[in-house]
Amino acid sequence: MTEPSHQMNAAGLSEADQNINNTTEDISNKASGHKANISNPNTSQESKEKSKQALKELGGENAFYGKQGQGE
């Protein structure tokens, strides 16, 4: 069994610490926020475009927690 990497990088954080907010649930929450921003009539078109790009980078519709896994 290999030990987890404890190499330090960006801002002195280990790789594990940098990825602490990249769980399936966290990604789904980020995607939900961007989707809400896109449909909000009070946000600018520029903001909506940034959210569309971010949502695409997160995986599009597959970024949502309930849409992951077999048969869904």
PDB file of N, H, CA, C and O in Angstrom:
ATOM      1  N   MET A   1       0.848  -1.176   0.000  1.00  0.00           N
ATOM      2  CA  MET A   1       0.000   0.000   0.000  1.00  0.00           C
ATOM      3  C   MET A   1       0.893   1.238   0.000  1.00  0.00           C
ATOM      4  O   MET A   1       1.852   1.317   0.767  1.00  0.00           O
ATOM      5  N   THR A   2       0.580   2.187  -0.847  1.00  0.00           N
ATOM      6  H   THR A   2      -0.199   2.123  -1.470  1.00  0.00           H
ATOM      7  CA  THR A   2       1.390   3.403  -0.914  1.00  0.00           C
ATOM      8  C   THR A   2       0.813   4.462   0.004  1.00  0.00           C
ATOM      9  O   THR A   2      -0.396   4.537   0.222  1.00  0.00           O
ATOM     10  N   GLU A   3       1.688   5.257   0.525  1.00  0.00           N
ATOM     11  H   GLU A   3       2.671   5.196   0.348  1.00  0.00           H
ATOM     12  CA  GLU A   3       1.284   6.349   1.402  1.00  0.00           C
ATOM     13  C   GLU A   3       0.795   7.530   0.569  1.00  0.00           C
ATOM     14  O   GLU A   3       1.272   7.721  -0.550  1.00  0.00           O
ATOM     15  N   PRO A   4      -0.143   8.330   1.083  1.00  0.00           N
ATOM     16  CA  PRO A   4      -0.587   9.511   0.339  1.00  0.00           C
ATOM     17  C   PRO A   4       0.548  10.507   0.170  1.00  0.00           C
ATOM     18  O   PRO A   4       1.440  10.608   1.012  1.00  0.00           O
ATOM     19  N   SER A   5       0.497  11.228  -0.917  1.00  0.00           N
ATOM     20  H   SER A   5      -0.227  11.146  -1.602  1.00  0.00           H
ATOM     21  CA  SER A   5       1.527  12.223  -1.204  1.00  0.00           C
ATOM     22  C   SER A   5       1.414  13.387  -0.228  1.00  0.00           C
ATOM     23  O   SER A   5       0.328  13.919   0.003  1.00  0.00           O
ATOM     24  N   HIS A   6       2.537  13.769   0.333  1.00  0.00           N
ATOM     25  H   HIS A   6       3.419  13.337   0.146  1.00  0.00           H
ATOM     26  CA  HIS A   6       2.553  14.924   1.227  1.00  0.00           C
ATOM     27  C   HIS A   6       3.398  16.043   0.645  1.00  0.00           C
ATOM     28  O   HIS A   6       3.870  16.921   1.368  1.00  0.00           O
ATOM     29  N   GLN A   7       3.586  16.003  -0.670  1.00  0.00           N
ATOM     30  H   GLN A   7       3.203  15.290  -1.257  1.00  0.00           H
ATOM     31  CA  GLN A   7       4.354  17.053  -1.317  1.00  0.00           C
ATOM     32  C   GLN A   7       3.590  18.364  -1.211  1.00  0.00           C
ATOM     33  O   GLN A   7       2.372  18.412  -1.382  1.00  0.00           O
ATOM     34  N   MET A   8       4.328  19.410  -0.928  1.00  0.00           N
ATOM     35  H   MET A   8       5.317  19.371  -0.789  1.00  0.00           H
ATOM     36  CA  MET A   8       3.712  20.723  -0.812  1.00  0.00           C
ATOM     37  C   MET A   8       3.777  21.432  -2.153  1.00  0.00           C
ATOM     38  O   MET A   8       4.771  21.331  -2.872  1.00  0.00           O
ATOM     39  N   ASN A   9       2.735  22.134  -2.479  1.00  0.00           N
ATOM     40  H   ASN A   9       1.927  22.217  -1.895  1.00  0.00           H
ATOM     41  CA  ASN A   9       2.734  22.942  -3.684  1.00  0.00           C
ATOM     42  C   ASN A   9       1.908  24.188  -3.431  1.00  0.00           C
ATOM     43  O   ASN A   9       1.982  24.726  -2.326  1.00  0.00           O
ATOM     44  N   ALA A  10       1.151  24.668  -4.350  1.00  0.00           N
ATOM     45  H   ALA A  10       1.091  24.231  -5.247  1.00  0.00           H
ATOM     46  CA  ALA A  10       0.456  25.953  -4.300  1.00  0.00           C
ATOM     47  C   ALA A  10       0.105  26.403  -2.883  1.00  0.00           C
ATOM     48  O   ALA A  10      -0.618  25.720  -2.158  1.00  0.00           O
ATOM     49  N   ALA A  11       0.619  27.535  -2.519  1.00  0.00           N
ATOM     50  H   ALA A  11       1.206  28.090  -3.109  1.00  0.00           H
ATOM     51  CA  ALA A  11       0.343  28.185  -1.232  1.00  0.00           C
ATOM     52  C   ALA A  11       0.649  27.293  -0.033  1.00  0.00           C
ATOM     53  O   ALA A  11       0.044  27.459   1.027  1.00  0.00           O
ATOM     54  N   GLY A  12       1.570  26.358  -0.182  1.00  0.00           N
ATOM     55  H   GLY A  12       2.061  26.223  -1.042  1.00  0.00           H
ATOM     56  CA  GLY A  12       1.966  25.518   0.935  1.00  0.00           C
ATOM     57  C   GLY A  12       0.979  24.433   1.300  1.00  0.00           C
ATOM     58  O   GLY A  12       1.103  23.824   2.362  1.00  0.00           O
ATOM     59  N   LEU A  13       0.003  24.176   0.448  1.00  0.00           N
ATOM     60  H   LEU A  13      -0.098  24.671  -0.415  1.00  0.00           H
ATOM     61  CA  LEU A  13      -0.990  23.143   0.726  1.00  0.00           C
ATOM     62  C   LEU A  13      -0.601  21.847   0.033  1.00  0.00           C
ATOM     63  O   LEU A  13      -0.090  21.858  -1.087  1.00  0.00           O
ATOM     64  N   SER A  14      -0.846  20.741   0.704  1.00  0.00           N
ATOM     65  H   SER A  14      -1.262  20.733   1.614  1.00  0.00           H
ATOM     66  CA  SER A  14      -0.583  19.452   0.073  1.00  0.00           C
ATOM     67  C   SER A  14      -1.631  19.206  -1.004  1.00  0.00           C
ATOM     68  O   SER A  14      -2.671  19.864  -1.032  1.00  0.00           O
ATOM     69  N   GLU A  15      -1.354  18.263  -1.882  1.00  0.00           N
ATOM     70  H   GLU A  15      -0.509  17.728  -1.859  1.00  0.00           H
ATOM     71  CA  GLU A  15      -2.297  17.941  -2.955  1.00  0.00           C
ATOM     72  C   GLU A  15      -3.643  17.502  -2.374  1.00  0.00           C
ATOM     73  O   GLU A  15      -4.694  17.861  -2.905  1.00  0.00           O
ATOM     74  N   ALA A  16      -3.615  16.736  -1.299  1.00  0.00           N
ATOM     75  H   ALA A  16      -2.761  16.445  -0.867  1.00  0.00           H
ATOM     76  CA  ALA A  16      -4.854  16.286  -0.661  1.00  0.00           C
ATOM     77  C   ALA A  16      -5.658  17.469  -0.136  1.00  0.00           C
ATOM     78  O   ALA A  16      -6.882  17.498  -0.272  1.00  0.00           O
ATOM     79  N   ASP A  17      -4.973  18.451   0.468  1.00  0.00           N
ATOM     80  H   ASP A  17      -3.979  18.428   0.579  1.00  0.00           H
ATOM     81  CA  ASP A  17      -5.670  19.632   0.982  1.00  0.00           C
ATOM     82  C   ASP A  17      -6.266  20.466  -0.143  1.00  0.00           C
ATOM     83  O   ASP A  17      -7.346  21.035   0.015  1.00  0.00           O
ATOM     84  N   GLN A  18      -5.582  20.546  -1.267  1.00  0.00           N
ATOM     85  H   GLN A  18      -4.704  20.084  -1.396  1.00  0.00           H
ATOM     86  CA  GLN A  18      -6.091  21.334  -2.385  1.00  0.00           C
ATOM     87  C   GLN A  18      -7.332  20.701  -2.994  1.00  0.00           C
ATOM     88  O   GLN A  18      -8.177  21.410  -3.542  1.00  0.00           O
ATOM     89  N   ASN A  19      -7.458  19.396  -2.909  1.00  0.00           N
ATOM     90  H   ASN A  19      -6.772  18.821  -2.464  1.00  0.00           H
ATOM     91  CA  ASN A  19      -8.591  18.697  -3.508  1.00  0.00           C
ATOM     92  C   ASN A  19      -9.697  18.384  -2.515  1.00  0.00           C
ATOM     93  O   ASN A  19     -10.611  17.622  -2.830  1.00  0.00           O
ATOM     94  N   ILE A  20      -9.629  18.957  -1.327  1.00  0.00           N
ATOM     95  H   ILE A  20      -8.886  19.576  -1.071  1.00  0.00           H
ATOM     96  CA  ILE A  20     -10.603  18.641  -0.290  1.00  0.00           C
ATOM     97  C   ILE A  20     -12.027  19.042  -0.690  1.00  0.00           C
ATOM     98  O   ILE A  20     -12.991  18.424  -0.237  1.00  0.00           O
ATOM     99  N   ASN A  21     -12.167  20.067  -1.533  1.00  0.00           N
ATOM    100  H   ASN A  21     -11.384  20.569  -1.901  1.00  0.00           H
ATOM    101  CA  ASN A  21     -13.495  20.515  -1.945  1.00  0.00           C
ATOM    102  C   ASN A  21     -13.879  20.010  -3.326  1.00  0.00           C
ATOM    103  O   ASN A  21     -14.719  20.616  -3.990  1.00  0.00           O
ATOM    104  N   ASN A  22     -13.287  18.925  -3.764  1.00  0.00           N
ATOM    105  H   ASN A  22     -12.604  18.432  -3.224  1.00  0.00           H
ATOM    106  CA  ASN A  22     -13.605  18.375  -5.074  1.00  0.00           C
ATOM    107  C   ASN A  22     -14.354  17.055  -4.972  1.00  0.00           C
ATOM    108  O   ASN A  22     -14.195  16.183  -5.826  1.00  0.00           O
ATOM    109  N   THR A  23     -15.172  16.900  -3.930  1.00  0.00           N
ATOM    110  H   THR A  23     -15.301  17.608  -3.235  1.00  0.00           H
ATOM    111  CA  THR A  23     -15.980  15.696  -3.827  1.00  0.00           C
ATOM    112  C   THR A  23     -17.138  15.808  -4.812  1.00  0.00           C
ATOM    113  O   THR A  23     -17.422  16.891  -5.325  1.00  0.00           O
ATOM    114  N   THR A  24     -17.794  14.704  -5.069  1.00  0.00           N
ATOM    115  H   THR A  24     -17.563  13.824  -4.652  1.00  0.00           H
ATOM    116  CA  THR A  24     -18.938  14.683  -5.981  1.00  0.00           C
ATOM    117  C   THR A  24     -20.001  15.676  -5.526  1.00  0.00           C
ATOM    118  O   THR A  24     -20.584  16.389  -6.342  1.00  0.00           O
ATOM    119  N   GLU A  25     -20.246  15.716  -4.229  1.00  0.00           N
ATOM    120  H   GLU A  25     -19.771  15.136  -3.566  1.00  0.00           H
ATOM    121  CA  GLU A  25     -21.259  16.628  -3.694  1.00  0.00           C
ATOM    122  C   GLU A  25     -20.843  18.090  -3.867  1.00  0.00           C
ATOM    123  O   GLU A  25     -21.675  18.934  -4.199  1.00  0.00           O
ATOM    124  N   ASP A  26     -19.569  18.393  -3.645  1.00  0.00           N
ATOM    125  H   ASP A  26     -18.893  17.708  -3.375  1.00  0.00           H
ATOM    126  CA  ASP A  26     -19.084  19.767  -3.808  1.00  0.00           C
ATOM    127  C   ASP A  26     -19.201  20.221  -5.256  1.00  0.00           C
ATOM    128  O   ASP A  26     -19.611  21.350  -5.525  1.00  0.00           O
ATOM    129  N   ILE A  27     -18.844  19.350  -6.180  1.00  0.00           N
ATOM    130  H   ILE A  27     -18.511  18.433  -5.962  1.00  0.00           H
ATOM    131  CA  ILE A  27     -18.941  19.689  -7.600  1.00  0.00           C
ATOM    132  C   ILE A  27     -20.396  19.917  -7.981  1.00  0.00           C
ATOM    133  O   ILE A  27     -20.705  20.835  -8.740  1.00  0.00           O
ATOM    134  N   SER A  28     -21.289  19.088  -7.459  1.00  0.00           N
ATOM    135  H   SER A  28     -21.039  18.342  -6.842  1.00  0.00           H
ATOM    136  CA  SER A  28     -22.716  19.243  -7.729  1.00  0.00           C
ATOM    137  C   SER A  28     -23.234  20.574  -7.185  1.00  0.00           C
ATOM    138  O   SER A  28     -24.033  21.247  -7.837  1.00  0.00           O
ATOM    139  N   ASN A  29     -22.777  20.949  -5.993  1.00  0.00           N
ATOM    140  H   ASN A  29     -22.128  20.402  -5.464  1.00  0.00           H
ATOM    141  CA  ASN A  29     -23.198  22.229  -5.409  1.00  0.00           C
ATOM    142  C   ASN A  29     -22.701  23.408  -6.239  1.00  0.00           C
ATOM    143  O   ASN A  29     -23.429  24.381  -6.436  1.00  0.00           O
ATOM    144  N   LYS A  30     -21.464  23.325  -6.724  1.00  0.00           N
ATOM    145  H   LYS A  30     -20.873  22.534  -6.564  1.00  0.00           H
ATOM    146  CA  LYS A  30     -20.935  24.388  -7.584  1.00  0.00           C
ATOM    147  C   LYS A  30     -21.762  24.485  -8.857  1.00  0.00           C
ATOM    148  O   LYS A  30     -22.115  25.581  -9.293  1.00  0.00           O
ATOM    149  N   ALA A  31     -22.072  23.334  -9.455  1.00  0.00           N
ATOM    150  H   ALA A  31     -21.786  22.443  -9.101  1.00  0.00           H
ATOM    151  CA  ALA A  31     -22.863  23.309 -10.684  1.00  0.00           C
ATOM    152  C   ALA A  31     -24.247  23.904 -10.443  1.00  0.00           C
ATOM    153  O   ALA A  31     -24.762  24.634 -11.290  1.00  0.00           O
ATOM    154  N   SER A  32     -24.848  23.602  -9.303  1.00  0.00           N
ATOM    155  H   SER A  32     -24.430  23.010  -8.615  1.00  0.00           H
ATOM    156  CA  SER A  32     -26.170  24.150  -8.974  1.00  0.00           C
ATOM    157  C   SER A  32     -26.132  25.666  -8.867  1.00  0.00           C
ATOM    158  O   SER A  32     -27.047  26.349  -9.328  1.00  0.00           O
ATOM    159  N   GLY A  33     -25.088  26.186  -8.267  1.00  0.00           N
ATOM    160  H   GLY A  33     -24.345  25.631  -7.892  1.00  0.00           H
ATOM    161  CA  GLY A  33     -24.944  27.638  -8.151  1.00  0.00           C
ATOM    162  C   GLY A  33     -24.813  28.303  -9.502  1.00  0.00           C
ATOM    163  O   GLY A  33     -25.410  29.352  -9.743  1.00  0.00           O
ATOM    164  N   HIS A  34     -24.034  27.699 -10.388  1.00  0.00           N
ATOM    165  H   HIS A  34     -23.549  26.847 -10.192  1.00  0.00           H
ATOM    166  CA  HIS A  34     -23.873  28.270 -11.729  1.00  0.00           C
ATOM    167  C   HIS A  34     -25.170  28.177 -12.522  1.00  0.00           C
ATOM    168  O   HIS A  34     -25.511  29.093 -13.271  1.00  0.00           O
ATOM    169  N   LYS A  35     -25.895  27.070 -12.359  1.00  0.00           N
ATOM    170  H   LYS A  35     -25.618  26.326 -11.751  1.00  0.00           H
ATOM    171  CA  LYS A  35     -27.164  26.921 -13.076  1.00  0.00           C
ATOM    172  C   LYS A  35     -28.174  27.957 -12.577  1.00  0.00           C
ATOM    173  O   LYS A  35     -28.937  28.511 -13.369  1.00  0.00           O
ATOM    174  N   ALA A  36     -28.181  28.216 -11.289  1.00  0.00           N
ATOM    175  H   ALA A  36     -27.561  27.766 -10.646  1.00  0.00           H
ATOM    176  CA  ALA A  36     -29.068  29.238 -10.731  1.00  0.00           C
ATOM    177  C   ALA A  36     -28.695  30.615 -11.260  1.00  0.00           C
ATOM    178  O   ALA A  36     -29.575  31.417 -11.572  1.00  0.00           O
ATOM    179  N   ASN A  37     -27.408  30.895 -11.365  1.00  0.00           N
ATOM    180  H   ASN A  37     -26.693  30.243 -11.112  1.00  0.00           H
ATOM    181  CA  ASN A  37     -26.951  32.182 -11.883  1.00  0.00           C
ATOM    182  C   ASN A  37     -27.399  32.381 -13.327  1.00  0.00           C
ATOM    183  O   ASN A  37     -27.799  33.479 -13.713  1.00  0.00           O
ATOM    184  N   ILE A  38     -27.330  31.323 -14.116  1.00  0.00           N
ATOM    185  H   ILE A  38     -27.005  30.431 -13.802  1.00  0.00           H
ATOM    186  CA  ILE A  38     -27.725  31.404 -15.522  1.00  0.00           C
ATOM    187  C   ILE A  38     -29.205  31.759 -15.658  1.00  0.00           C
ATOM    188  O   ILE A  38     -29.580  32.508 -16.561  1.00  0.00           O
ATOM    189  N   SER A  39     -30.042  31.234 -14.780  1.00  0.00           N
ATOM    190  H   SER A  39     -29.738  30.626 -14.046  1.00  0.00           H
ATOM    191  CA  SER A  39     -31.483  31.480 -14.884  1.00  0.00           C
ATOM    192  C   SER A  39     -31.954  32.713 -14.113  1.00  0.00           C
ATOM    193  O   SER A  39     -33.132  33.066 -14.174  1.00  0.00           O
ATOM    194  N   ASN A  40     -31.055  33.363 -13.396  1.00  0.00           N
ATOM    195  H   ASN A  40     -30.098  33.076 -13.347  1.00  0.00           H
ATOM    196  CA  ASN A  40     -31.414  34.545 -12.607  1.00  0.00           C
ATOM    197  C   ASN A  40     -31.513  35.775 -13.508  1.00  0.00           C
ATOM    198  O   ASN A  40     -30.527  36.149 -14.143  1.00  0.00           O
ATOM    199  N   PRO A  41     -32.686  36.411 -13.576  1.00  0.00           N
ATOM    200  CA  PRO A  41     -32.839  37.590 -14.436  1.00  0.00           C
ATOM    201  C   PRO A  41     -32.068  38.812 -13.936  1.00  0.00           C
ATOM    202  O   PRO A  41     -31.916  39.784 -14.675  1.00  0.00           O
ATOM    203  N   ASN A  42     -31.586  38.778 -12.711  1.00  0.00           N
ATOM    204  H   ASN A  42     -31.710  37.988 -12.110  1.00  0.00           H
ATOM    205  CA  ASN A  42     -30.881  39.928 -12.140  1.00  0.00           C
ATOM    206  C   ASN A  42     -29.367  39.865 -12.321  1.00  0.00           C
ATOM    207  O   ASN A  42     -28.659  40.738 -11.818  1.00  0.00           O
ATOM    208  N   THR A  43     -28.858  38.865 -13.019  1.00  0.00           N
ATOM    209  H   THR A  43     -29.434  38.157 -13.427  1.00  0.00           H
ATOM    210  CA  THR A  43     -27.418  38.789 -13.254  1.00  0.00           C
ATOM    211  C   THR A  43     -27.100  39.252 -14.670  1.00  0.00           C
ATOM    212  O   THR A  43     -27.925  39.135 -15.577  1.00  0.00           O
ATOM    213  N   SER A  44     -25.902  39.774 -14.842  1.00  0.00           N
ATOM    214  H   SER A  44     -25.233  39.869 -14.106  1.00  0.00           H
ATOM    215  CA  SER A  44     -25.492  40.304 -16.148  1.00  0.00           C
ATOM    216  C   SER A  44     -25.254  39.177 -17.144  1.00  0.00           C
ATOM    217  O   SER A  44     -25.046  38.024 -16.766  1.00  0.00           O
ATOM    218  N   GLN A  45     -25.287  39.530 -18.411  1.00  0.00           N
ATOM    219  H   GLN A  45     -25.456  40.467 -18.718  1.00  0.00           H
ATOM    220  CA  GLN A  45     -25.019  38.548 -19.457  1.00  0.00           C
ATOM    221  C   GLN A  45     -23.589  38.015 -19.338  1.00  0.00           C
ATOM    222  O   GLN A  45     -23.340  36.833 -19.575  1.00  0.00           O
ATOM    223  N   GLU A  46     -22.657  38.890 -18.970  1.00  0.00           N
ATOM    224  H   GLU A  46     -22.859  39.850 -18.778  1.00  0.00           H
ATOM    225  CA  GLU A  46     -21.262  38.463 -18.793  1.00  0.00           C
ATOM    226  C   GLU A  46     -21.154  37.407 -17.691  1.00  0.00           C
ATOM    227  O   GLU A  46     -20.450  36.409 -17.841  1.00  0.00           O
ATOM    228  N   SER A  47     -21.859  37.641 -16.588  1.00  0.00           N
ATOM    229  H   SER A  47     -22.431  38.452 -16.466  1.00  0.00           H
ATOM    230  CA  SER A  47     -21.844  36.688 -15.485  1.00  0.00           C
ATOM    231  C   SER A  47     -22.458  35.355 -15.908  1.00  0.00           C
ATOM    232  O   SER A  47     -21.961  34.291 -15.540  1.00  0.00           O
ATOM    233  N   LYS A  48     -23.535  35.421 -16.681  1.00  0.00           N
ATOM    234  H   LYS A  48     -23.938  36.286 -16.980  1.00  0.00           H
ATOM    235  CA  LYS A  48     -24.177  34.199 -17.164  1.00  0.00           C
ATOM    236  C   LYS A  48     -23.245  33.421 -18.088  1.00  0.00           C
ATOM    237  O   LYS A  48     -23.200  32.193 -18.032  1.00  0.00           O
ATOM    238  N   GLU A  49     -22.503  34.126 -18.935  1.00  0.00           N
ATOM    239  H   GLU A  49     -22.539  35.124 -18.980  1.00  0.00           H
ATOM    240  CA  GLU A  49     -21.566  33.459 -19.836  1.00  0.00           C
ATOM    241  C   GLU A  49     -20.449  32.776 -19.048  1.00  0.00           C
ATOM    242  O   GLU A  49     -20.028  31.671 -19.389  1.00  0.00           O
ATOM    243  N   LYS A  50     -19.971  33.440 -17.990  1.00  0.00           N
ATOM    244  H   LYS A  50     -20.312  34.338 -17.713  1.00  0.00           H
ATOM    245  CA  LYS A  50     -18.931  32.835 -17.149  1.00  0.00           C
ATOM    246  C   LYS A  50     -19.464  31.582 -16.454  1.00  0.00           C
ATOM    247  O   LYS A  50     -18.754  30.585 -16.325  1.00  0.00           O
ATOM    248  N   SER A  51     -20.722  31.643 -16.009  1.00  0.00           N
ATOM    249  H   SER A  51     -21.298  32.453 -16.114  1.00  0.00           H
ATOM    250  CA  SER A  51     -21.322  30.475 -15.365  1.00  0.00           C
ATOM    251  C   SER A  51     -21.540  29.344 -16.362  1.00  0.00           C
ATOM    252  O   SER A  51     -21.372  28.174 -16.017  1.00  0.00           O
ATOM    253  N   LYS A  52     -21.912  29.678 -17.588  1.00  0.00           N
ATOM    254  H   LYS A  52     -22.049  30.628 -17.869  1.00  0.00           H
ATOM    255  CA  LYS A  52     -22.075  28.640 -18.615  1.00  0.00           C
ATOM    256  C   LYS A  52     -20.752  27.928 -18.857  1.00  0.00           C
ATOM    257  O   LYS A  52     -20.713  26.703 -18.978  1.00  0.00           O
ATOM    258  N   GLN A  53     -19.671  28.696 -18.928  1.00  0.00           N
ATOM    259  H   GLN A  53     -19.703  29.691 -18.830  1.00  0.00           H
ATOM    260  CA  GLN A  53     -18.345  28.108 -19.146  1.00  0.00           C
ATOM    261  C   GLN A  53     -17.930  27.258 -17.945  1.00  0.00           C
ATOM    262  O   GLN A  53     -17.411  26.154 -18.110  1.00  0.00           O
ATOM    263  N   ALA A  54     -18.159  27.776 -16.740  1.00  0.00           N
ATOM    264  H   ALA A  54     -18.580  28.673 -16.606  1.00  0.00           H
ATOM    265  CA  ALA A  54     -17.795  27.029 -15.530  1.00  0.00           C
ATOM    266  C   ALA A  54     -18.595  25.731 -15.442  1.00  0.00           C
ATOM    267  O   ALA A  54     -18.052  24.689 -15.074  1.00  0.00           O
ATOM    268  N   LEU A  55     -19.877  25.793 -15.778  1.00  0.00           N
ATOM    269  H   LEU A  55     -20.318  26.639 -16.076  1.00  0.00           H
ATOM    270  CA  LEU A  55     -20.719  24.602 -15.746  1.00  0.00           C
ATOM    271  C   LEU A  55     -20.218  23.567 -16.756  1.00  0.00           C
ATOM    272  O   LEU A  55     -20.198  22.369 -16.473  1.00  0.00           O
ATOM    273  N   LYS A  56     -19.820  24.038 -17.918  1.00  0.00           N
ATOM    274  H   LYS A  56     -19.836  25.011 -18.147  1.00  0.00           H
ATOM    275  CA  LYS A  56     -19.265  23.142 -18.938  1.00  0.00           C
ATOM    276  C   LYS A  56     -17.990  22.475 -18.421  1.00  0.00           C
ATOM    277  O   LYS A  56     -17.795  21.276 -18.620  1.00  0.00           O
ATOM    278  N   GLU A  57     -17.120  23.244 -17.760  1.00  0.00           N
ATOM    279  H   GLU A  57     -17.278  24.218 -17.599  1.00  0.00           H
ATOM    280  CA  GLU A  57     -15.866  22.709 -17.220  1.00  0.00           C
ATOM    281  C   GLU A  57     -16.105  21.709 -16.086  1.00  0.00           C
ATOM    282  O   GLU A  57     -15.309  20.793 -15.880  1.00  0.00           O
ATOM    283  N   LEU A  58     -17.204  21.890 -15.356  1.00  0.00           N
ATOM    284  H   LEU A  58     -17.851  22.634 -15.524  1.00  0.00           H
ATOM    285  CA  LEU A  58     -17.543  20.966 -14.275  1.00  0.00           C
ATOM    286  C   LEU A  58     -18.131  19.656 -14.799  1.00  0.00           C
ATOM    287  O   LEU A  58     -18.217  18.676 -14.059  1.00  0.00           O
ATOM    288  N   GLY A  59     -18.534  19.634 -16.063  1.00  0.00           N
ATOM    289  H   GLY A  59     -18.464  20.430 -16.665  1.00  0.00           H
ATOM    290  CA  GLY A  59     -19.080  18.405 -16.645  1.00  0.00           C
ATOM    291  C   GLY A  59     -20.484  18.554 -17.178  1.00  0.00           C
ATOM    292  O   GLY A  59     -21.125  17.560 -17.520  1.00  0.00           O
ATOM    293  N   GLY A  60     -20.975  19.780 -17.255  1.00  0.00           N
ATOM    294  H   GLY A  60     -20.454  20.587 -16.977  1.00  0.00           H
ATOM    295  CA  GLY A  60     -22.322  19.998 -17.788  1.00  0.00           C
ATOM    296  C   GLY A  60     -23.380  19.355 -16.907  1.00  0.00           C
ATOM    297  O   GLY A  60     -23.293  19.408 -15.680  1.00  0.00           O
ATOM    298  N   GLU A  61     -24.371  18.751 -17.532  1.00  0.00           N
ATOM    299  H   GLU A  61     -24.441  18.708 -18.529  1.00  0.00           H
ATOM    300  CA  GLU A  61     -25.457  18.114 -16.778  1.00  0.00           C
ATOM    301  C   GLU A  61     -24.969  16.939 -15.938  1.00  0.00           C
ATOM    302  O   GLU A  61     -25.610  16.580 -14.950  1.00  0.00           O
ATOM    303  N   ASN A  62     -23.848  16.340 -16.314  1.00  0.00           N
ATOM    304  H   ASN A  62     -23.327  16.632 -17.116  1.00  0.00           H
ATOM    305  CA  ASN A  62     -23.306  15.209 -15.554  1.00  0.00           C
ATOM    306  C   ASN A  62     -22.654  15.639 -14.248  1.00  0.00           C
ATOM    307  O   ASN A  62     -22.266  14.789 -13.447  1.00  0.00           O
ATOM    308  N   ALA A  63     -22.527  16.944 -14.020  1.00  0.00           N
ATOM    309  H   ALA A  63     -22.843  17.635 -14.671  1.00  0.00           H
ATOM    310  CA  ALA A  63     -21.906  17.442 -12.790  1.00  0.00           C
ATOM    311  C   ALA A  63     -22.853  17.355 -11.600  1.00  0.00           C
ATOM    312  O   ALA A  63     -22.419  17.478 -10.455  1.00  0.00           O
ATOM    313  N   PHE A  64     -24.132  17.146 -11.855  1.00  0.00           N
ATOM    314  H   PHE A  64     -24.485  17.046 -12.785  1.00  0.00           H
ATOM    315  CA  PHE A  64     -25.105  17.134 -10.771  1.00  0.00           C
ATOM    316  C   PHE A  64     -25.128  15.782 -10.078  1.00  0.00           C
ATOM    317  O   PHE A  64     -25.124  14.737 -10.729  1.00  0.00           O
ATOM    318  N   TYR A  65     -25.153  15.812  -8.768  1.00  0.00           N
ATOM    319  H   TYR A  65     -25.157  16.661  -8.239  1.00  0.00           H
ATOM    320  CA  TYR A  65     -25.023  14.635  -7.914  1.00  0.00           C
ATOM    321  C   TYR A  65     -25.989  13.520  -8.296  1.00  0.00           C
ATOM    322  O   TYR A  65     -25.579  12.363  -8.398  1.00  0.00           O
ATOM    323  N   GLY A  66     -27.239  13.835  -8.506  1.00  0.00           N
ATOM    324  H   GLY A  66     -27.572  14.774  -8.424  1.00  0.00           H
ATOM    325  CA  GLY A  66     -28.253  12.829  -8.814  1.00  0.00           C
ATOM    326  C   GLY A  66     -28.148  12.249 -10.204  1.00  0.00           C
ATOM    327  O   GLY A  66     -28.810  11.254 -10.500  1.00  0.00           O
ATOM    328  N   LYS A  67     -27.335  12.838 -11.070  1.00  0.00           N
ATOM    329  H   LYS A  67     -26.797  13.646 -10.829  1.00  0.00           H
ATOM    330  CA  LYS A  67     -27.228  12.379 -12.452  1.00  0.00           C
ATOM    331  C   LYS A  67     -26.016  11.482 -12.661  1.00  0.00           C
ATOM    332  O   LYS A  67     -25.677  11.156 -13.799  1.00  0.00           O
ATOM    333  N   GLN A  68     -25.367  11.083 -11.587  1.00  0.00           N
ATOM    334  H   GLN A  68     -25.643  11.347 -10.663  1.00  0.00           H
ATOM    335  CA  GLN A  68     -24.164  10.268 -11.716  1.00  0.00           C
ATOM    336  C   GLN A  68     -24.482   8.817 -11.421  1.00  0.00           C
ATOM    337  O   GLN A  68     -25.389   8.512 -10.647  1.00  0.00           O
ATOM    338  N   GLY A  69     -23.748   7.948 -12.029  1.00  0.00           N
ATOM    339  H   GLY A  69     -23.012   8.196 -12.658  1.00  0.00           H
ATOM    340  CA  GLY A  69     -23.925   6.527 -11.781  1.00  0.00           C
ATOM    341  C   GLY A  69     -24.609   5.829 -12.932  1.00  0.00           C
ATOM    342  O   GLY A  69     -24.984   6.450 -13.926  1.00  0.00           O
ATOM    343  N   GLN A  70     -24.762   4.551 -12.785  1.00  0.00           N
ATOM    344  H   GLN A  70     -24.457   4.046 -11.978  1.00  0.00           H
ATOM    345  CA  GLN A  70     -25.335   3.716 -13.833  1.00  0.00           C
ATOM    346  C   GLN A  70     -26.853   3.880 -13.893  1.00  0.00           C
ATOM    347  O   GLN A  70     -27.517   3.995 -12.863  1.00  0.00           O
ATOM    348  N   GLY A  71     -27.378   3.888 -15.085  1.00  0.00           N
ATOM    349  H   GLY A  71     -26.838   3.794 -15.922  1.00  0.00           H
ATOM    350  CA  GLY A  71     -28.821   3.870 -15.285  1.00  0.00           C
ATOM    351  C   GLY A  71     -29.545   5.158 -15.001  1.00  0.00           C
ATOM    352  O   GLY A  71     -30.774   5.168 -14.934  1.00  0.00           O
ATOM    353  N   GLU A  72     -28.834   6.228 -14.833  1.00  0.00           N
ATOM    354  H   GLU A  72     -27.836   6.220 -14.888  1.00  0.00           H
ATOM    355  CA  GLU A  72     -29.509   7.508 -14.559  1.00  0.00           C
ATOM    356  C   GLU A  72     -29.333   8.451 -15.702  1.00  0.00           C
ATOM    357  O   GLU A  72     -29.829   9.576 -15.656  1.00  0.00           O
TER     358      GLU A  72
END
